[in-house]
């Protein structure tokens, strides 16, 4: 089932407006499913979430954060004990190493605070463009677009923002999504991709935005 979308099947501006106004009406204030209470807790959770589920990360941070939830506290905890708290997450050793290095930089360069600039965030070990975009959007309310597998799939499958790379999809989304929807668009698309427009078999029969979507092989309702 191809998710490629040619230029001729791009969603039109009116369809994009209908797409996001529908998602907004159903969920006016979408939130990340990662558990956090401070920008640093969010940063750490996103760093730990690569190739892991939000549920799995939340179970690990529920053990970690009561013990250490600031850069200095994690440095004081030490890498071995950090590993013990997050060992249920895949790739936990490399993630622990990156988190320790990031905490050291946060303490030494930023007074233990999470910086609000993309450049400073991406300079942290283990933090790429997607992670920086999540932190800027969720913690600081910036209209950024963190393109994960769900958003990449939706951008191509629906005709909303087709592209061959996550960066291409990201830049098209930022250009094509109407400004009033940009702050929350990241969450609406992730949640829609996670629960409705799923990878193997999209649940088109229960999709609230199917009329705006240009995907040709829409799945019929199960018998």
Secondary structure as GFF3:
##gff-version 3
##sequence-region A 1 223
A	DSSP	three_ten_helix	7	9	.	.	.	ID=ss1
A	DSSP	alpha_helix	13	26	.	.	.	ID=ss2
A	DSSP	alpha_helix	39	48	.	.	.	ID=ss3
A	DSSP	alpha_helix	54	64	.	.	.	ID=ss4
A	DSSP	alpha_helix	71	77	.	.	.	ID=ss5
A	DSSP	alpha_helix	79	86	.	.	.	ID=ss6
A	DSSP	alpha_helix	92	110	.	.	.	ID=ss7
A	DSSP	alpha_helix	118	122	.	.	.	ID=ss8
A	DSSP	alpha_helix	129	134	.	.	.	ID=ss9
A	DSSP	pi_helix	135	139	.	.	.	ID=ss10
A	DSSP	alpha_helix	149	158	.	.	.	ID=ss11
A	DSSP	alpha_helix	166	176	.	.	.	ID=ss12
A	DSSP	three_ten_helix	179	181	.	.	.	ID=ss13
A	DSSP	alpha_helix	182	195	.	.	.	ID=ss14
A	DSSP	three_ten_helix	204	206	.	.	.	ID=ss15
###
